[in-house]
């Protein structure tokens, strides 16, 4: 679907994903809070502009 909607950037790439990984740190929150966020991130509706 992405290739159909956005043919230009994907026409030069063999895949849409790389073998890379993402790592980030979080502020003063507990491991339980981070886990709860990970477990429920797809359940929350996203706001316009990428904000949560």
Secondary structure, DSSP 8 states (H G I E B T S, - for coil): -HHHH-HHHHHT-S-S--S-------SS--HHHHHHHHHHTTTS---GGG--
